[in-house]
Amino acid sequence: MADQLTNEIIAMIKKRAAAEGGNIAPASGGEITAATGLTSLGIDSLGLADVLWDLEQAYGIKIEMNTSEAWSDLQNVGDMVEAVRGLLAKGV
């Protein structure tokens, strides 16, 4: 079962997609989960940057540019959740 942070990040991804006129859902169908691959959601690098901006605003964290480049290796929603969790724990 997903925790609150996971659910909040999934909701932000869905909200960002709706704002851009898309309907993000996994290419394989079904709901978005922590295991859902970002590429299966059709999130490109610009979309990822938008989601990262949303996360910064929502959680009061700062994602430095070099950190953002490292985030380009994120494979799934769970990776994104754990990265945010790490920044929150550091108080960044």
SULUR-V168523 format. One record per residue. RES is the residue in one letter. SS is DSSP state (A for helix, B for strand, O for the rest). PHI is phi as a letter, one per 20 degrees, with the letter a starting at -180 (NA if undefined). D_LAST is the distance of its C-alpha to the last C-alpha in Angstrom with 1 decimal. Layout:
res = {RES/RES}
ss = {SS/SS}
phi = {PHI/PHI}
d_last = {D_LAST/D_LAST}
This chain:
res = {M/A/D/Q/L/T/N/E/I/I/A/M/I/K/K/R/A/A/A/E/G/G/N/I/A/P/A/S/G/G/E/I/T/A/A/T/G/L/T/S/L/G/I/D/S/L/G/L/A/D/V/L/W/D/L/E/Q/A/Y/G/I/K/I/E/M/N/T/S/E/A/W/S/D/L/Q/N/V/G/D/M/V/E/A/V/R/G/L/L/A/K/G/V}
ss = {O/O/O/A/A/A/A/A/A/A/A/A/A/A/A/A/A/A/A/O/O/O/O/O/O/O/O/O/O/O/O/O/O/O/O/O/B/O/A/A/A/O/O/O/A/A/A/A/A/A/A/A/A/A/A/A/A/A/A/O/O/O/O/O/A/A/A/A/A/A/A/O/O/O/O/B/A/A/A/A/A/A/A/A/A/A/A/A/A/A/O/O}
phi = {NA/f/e/f/f/g/f/f/f/f/f/f/f/f/f/f/f/f/f/e/m/e/c/f/b/g/g/e/n/n/e/f/c/f/e/f/f/f/f/f/e/m/e/e/f/f/f/f/f/f/f/f/f/g/f/g/f/f/d/m/d/c/d/f/g/f/f/f/f/f/f/f/e/f/d/b/f/f/f/f/f/f/f/f/g/f/f/f/f/e/m/f}
d_last = {27.0/23.6/21.1/19.6/16.4/18.8/21.2/18.8/17.6/21.3/22.2/19.9/21.5/24.9/24.2/23.2/26.3/28.5/27.3/28.4/31.6/31.0/31.4/29.0/30.4/30.6/33.5/35.1/35.1/33.8/30.5/27.0/25.6/22.8/25.4/26.1/25.7/24.0/27.0/29.3/27.6/28.5/24.9/25.2/22.6/22.8/22.4/19.4/17.8/18.8/17.3/13.9/14.2/15.3/12.3/9.9/12.5/13.1/9.8/8.1/5.3/5.9/8.0/9.6/13.4/13.9/11.5/13.5/16.6/15.8/15.4/19.0/20.1/19.1/22.4/22.1/20.3/19.5/17.7/15.5/15.0/14.1/11.5/9.8/10.5/9.0/5.4/6.3/7.9/5.4/3.8/0.0}
